Amino acid sequence: MLHPHIETFVLTVDCGSFSKAAAARFCSPVSIMNQINALEWHMGFAVLERTNHGVTLTPAGRSLYEDAKKMMVMAGDAVRQARRTAGVERAVVRLGTSFLRPCKPLLDIWAACDAEEQARFQISIVPFDDSPSSLAAMLQSLGGDIDCFVSPCDAFVWKKRYAICPLAQQRCCVALSRKHRLATKKRLTWDDLEGESLMLVRRGVSPVLDRLRNDIELNRRKVQIIDMPHIYDAEAFNLCEQRGCLMETPEIWADIHPSLVTLPVEWEYAMPYGVIYARNASAVFREFIALVMQYRQA
């Protein structure tokens, strides 16, 4: 109900920079900057100070931000009240989705739910970016702007901070360039991996991948481990192709990069895959996830 430029302004302040706000909106930083410029032109005063480290509020911007936050809450309440009056009120569940963490596996389960149960909820898809900074911003808003997202969910920190609803186990596979000498194989063995370099998430992130790392360091010393610079994002797949090395990846990401092929390996490592959501999730979302778990087990 508020002008989109006001909503963009509040988002930019909450994110701390144009680039992070752009990632949250799935658009370019220039687009965010243009909206803020248009807002300032319309208002007749500056609302943000631009710095090399992000943005800060001007005194006038601080006043506008605090009142805008209140107006957004009031606008949301007004819409909900109007929907209740019209008899069309439905609980909104906001599913985060990205290139590497699409919400389709969850939607597939939801599609199997009873139609009467589905009618109680309105599903809203919220895009986010897989870059480390954007993923961090999304996690900070979990339970607020986004109710949940679907992802490999083995990370120590995620299990400590968030609630998780497992959906499946995904085999740990190996991605490699289609030009690699091993690319024509149907399945890899430990012998195939000897003399190769394997990109692997750094130690201390995932218990499953820590066990794989221990196995390599103790028993497969001819396999060289390359620590990935960060968690999985599109750039990790680009690096794998550019360097001509191997990369551990869950099976569900087999078709992510057109220049890579993903092959199973004769090992017993698998990664849990599921729904990640806030521990203090709303009662509405808890009803939703309870239905998902019921139909997942059906």
ABEGO torsion letter per residue (X at the ends): XBBAAAAAAAAAAAAGBAAAAAAAAGBBAAAAAAAAAAAAAAAGBBABBBBAAEBBBBAAAAAAAAAAAAAAAAAAAAAAAAAAAAGABBBBBBBBBBAABBAAAAAAAAAABBAAAAAABBBBBBBBBABAAAAAAAAAABGBABABBBBBAABAAAAAABBBBBABBBBBBBBBBAABAAAABABBBAAAABGBBBBBBBBGABAAAAAAAAAAAAABAABBBBBBABBBBAAAAAAAAAAGBBBBBBAAAAAABAABBBBBBBBABBBBBBBBBBAABBAAAAAAAAAAAAAAAX
